[in-house]
Amino acid sequence: MILYYSSTGNSRHVAREIGRRHPGEIIDMAEAGRNTCHILADGETLFIVTFNCFWGVSRLVQDFFRRHRFANVGNVVAVITCGGFPGAGDHALNRILRANQLPEAEVYDLVMVTNYVVLHEVPEPAVQRQALAAADRRLRQILDGQAKPYRSPPLTRLLGLLVHGLYALFRRTRAFTVSEACVGCGACARNCPVQAIELFQGKVKWRKKTCDHCLSCLHSCPVMAINYGRRTIGKRRYHHPGP
Ligand SMILES: Cc1cc2nc3c(=O)[nH]c(=O)nc-3n(C[C@H](O)[C@H](O)[C@H](O)COP(=O)(O)O)c2cc1C
């Protein structure tokens, strides 16, 4: 079984690639509903693919593992996609798995392309292509058992408490703005994994005070009308080129 959560397609691409090697059920954690017990074939590997979020994992992933249970899991292998540095993502994920009585995961970090335009810039297309090709090569090594799992050092774990602590502040939706360019197409609302956005009389509105801060709304807007504060204005948007 493969569980994934993806905002701009990187982690979904990885989940699908794993699925080509290990055919089985692929579940999008954002669409998995509530309170399910997933029964695996005896000793089956549970794969988890998600993006790194402030050196940890996002709220949606935390909530998913609070609500879902698993039976017959043999081992857990996780791939955390990131834009540059996974911080204490391995440690955060394993804490969540322990609370769910799941075995500790063998975690691999996979640098792809950053979508965190609040702090960084999405690189130009040629650089993206190189990064994604390198990520595909590394993913093959991971699946061939030729890559070393990632284990964050103690100092990074300590710093991770601070870095991930900031996530709560950024989850507030009041910093999102919609410009006049908005055409009311509703792509942002359709793509929001936590239904935090609605279209009211053709206008985009945030109906929740907090969201997952995945930036899927911002990246899926076809006219770049959505911004988060001023730092994202005019910056390149991103989506993995795969289907
Ligand atoms: C809220 C948020 C926080 C992020 N934090 C980090 C981070 O701490 N380190 C990092 O390398 N990338 C970080 N990123 C970048 C993503 O992890 C990276 O672009 C990832 O591959 C996106 O995967 P996706 O396309 O499946 O959503 C962050 C992205 C978001 C939206």
The ligand as a Gaussian input file, in Angstrom:
#p B3LYP/6-31G(d) Opt

LIG

0 1
 C        4.466000      24.823000       3.833000
 C        5.683000      24.289000       3.154000
 C        6.839000      24.115000       3.882000
 C        7.994000      23.616000       3.273000
 N        9.100000      23.404000       4.035000
 C       10.200000      22.886000       3.465000
 C       11.364000      22.626000       4.247000
 O       11.382000      22.836000       5.461000
 N       12.460000      22.128000       3.623000
 C       12.476000      21.874000       2.278000
 O       13.495000      21.445000       1.749000
 N       11.378000      22.092000       1.494000
 C       10.244000      22.588000       2.073000
 N        9.130000      22.818000       1.304000
 C        9.171000      22.487000      -0.126000
 C        8.483000      21.174000      -0.446000
 O        8.748000      20.216000       0.560000
 C        8.942000      20.592000      -1.791000
 O        8.828000      21.524000      -2.813000
 C        8.143000      19.330000      -2.098000
 O        8.831000      18.521000      -3.014000
 C        6.775000      19.635000      -2.654000
 O        6.110000      18.418000      -2.853000
 P        4.687000      18.307000      -3.554000
 O        4.854000      18.822000      -4.973000
 O        4.376000      16.874000      -3.515000
 O        3.742000      19.144000      -2.780000
 C        7.970000      23.300000       1.885000
 C        6.793000      23.491000       1.148000
 C        5.665000      23.975000       1.768000
 C        4.400000      24.169000       0.972000

